[in-house]
Amino acid sequence: MPGIGSEAYLVYALMVNDCPDTMDGASPNPSLSTLLLRSYERVVGQSLVPVELGKAAAARWLYEDAPFCILAHNTQADPVFVYANKTAQRCFEYPWAEFTALPSRLSAEAPNRAERQDLLDKVAQHGFASGYTGLRISRSGRRFYIEDGTVWQLLDDHGVSHGQGAMVPRWRDVATCQTNVQVCGG
């Protein structure tokens, strides 16, 4: 948007989950990837991507090639997903356009939403939480456990929160007890 700084525009795009948040309607804006990468490193103290990658390559790798799920939701009263990498899209069985219109609470079945909300409240208070395991549901109704997840505050360089991110390195299908690649096609 003319006359608005790139950081202010990113805040706007994240808050309303608007189309400018994507480059082509099917993948994230590099600014959103940068927010995910920098906030994770700042809050958690580790890098999500191989250190040798440049900014553009890191954003592309995180979205296209990361072997773990990365998700993020905004700060709305009923937060909506604003990011889901390809691994998360396969695991949860939603294409980008549907994922980024989905209230994040719907990634868990109703009986499991209180536990999920307790985790998010803890993250809001402490900055991040790791070692999380919880039951989730895909678009088709397939139930699966996410395991050893890390959830963190999406904080920009000025400490402003834009929501929360999640990194899920492992998951297993409830019905078959299979893990990662066999279940989610990652």
Secondary structure in CASP SS format (residue, H / E / C, confidence):
PFRMAT SS
TARGET T0000
AUTHOR 0000-0000-0000
METHOD secondary structure of the structure
MODEL  1
M C 1.00
P C 1.00
G C 1.00
I C 1.00
G C 1.00
S H 1.00
E H 1.00
A H 1.00
Y H 1.00
L H 1.00
V H 1.00
Y H 1.00
A H 1.00
L H 1.00
M H 1.00
V H 1.00
N C 1.00
D C 1.00
C H 1.00
P H 1.00
D H 1.00
T E 1.00
M C 1.00
D C 1.00
G C 1.00
A C 1.00
S C 1.00
P E 1.00
N C 1.00
P H 1.00
S H 1.00
L H 1.00
S H 1.00
T H 1.00
L H 1.00
L H 1.00
L H 1.00
R H 1.00
S H 1.00
Y H 1.00
E H 1.00
R H 1.00
V H 1.00
V H 1.00
G C 1.00
Q C 1.00
S C 1.00
L C 1.00
V C 1.00
P C 1.00
V C 1.00
E C 1.00
L C 1.00
G C 1.00
K H 1.00
A H 1.00
A H 1.00
A H 1.00
A H 1.00
R H 1.00
W H 1.00
L H 1.00
Y H 1.00
E H 1.00
D C 1.00
A C 1.00
P C 1.00
F C 1.00
C E 1.00
I E 1.00
L E 1.00
A E 1.00
H E 1.00
N C 1.00
T C 1.00
Q C 1.00
A C 1.00
D C 1.00
P C 1.00
V E 1.00
F E 1.00
V E 1.00
Y E 1.00
A E 1.00
N C 1.00
K H 1.00
T H 1.00
A H 1.00
Q H 1.00
R H 1.00
C H 1.00
F H 1.00
E C 1.00
Y C 1.00
P C 1.00
W H 1.00
A H 1.00
E H 1.00
F H 1.00
T C 1.00
A C 1.00
L C 1.00
P E 1.00
S H 1.00
R H 1.00
L H 1.00
S H 1.00
A C 1.00
E C 1.00
A H 1.00
P H 1.00
N H 1.00
R H 1.00
A H 1.00
E H 1.00
R H 1.00
Q H 1.00
D H 1.00
L H 1.00
L H 1.00
D H 1.00
K H 1.00
V H 1.00
A H 1.00
Q H 1.00
H H 1.00
G C 1.00
F E 1.00
A E 1.00
S E 1.00
G E 1.00
Y E 1.00
T E 1.00
G E 1.00
L E 1.00
R E 1.00
I E 1.00
S C 1.00
R C 1.00
S C 1.00
G C 1.00
R C 1.00
R E 1.00
F E 1.00
Y E 1.00
I E 1.00
E E 1.00
D E 1.00
G E 1.00
T E 1.00
V E 1.00
W E 1.00
Q E 1.00
L E 1.00
L E 1.00
D C 1.00
D C 1.00
H C 1.00
G C 1.00
V C 1.00
S E 1.00
H E 1.00
G E 1.00
Q E 1.00
G E 1.00
A E 1.00
M E 1.00
V E 1.00
P C 1.00
R E 1.00
W E 1.00
R E 1.00
D E 1.00
V C 1.00
A C 1.00
T C 1.00
C C 1.00
Q C 1.00
T E 1.00
N C 1.00
V H 1.00
Q H 1.00
V H 1.00
C H 1.00
G C 1.00
G C 1.00
END
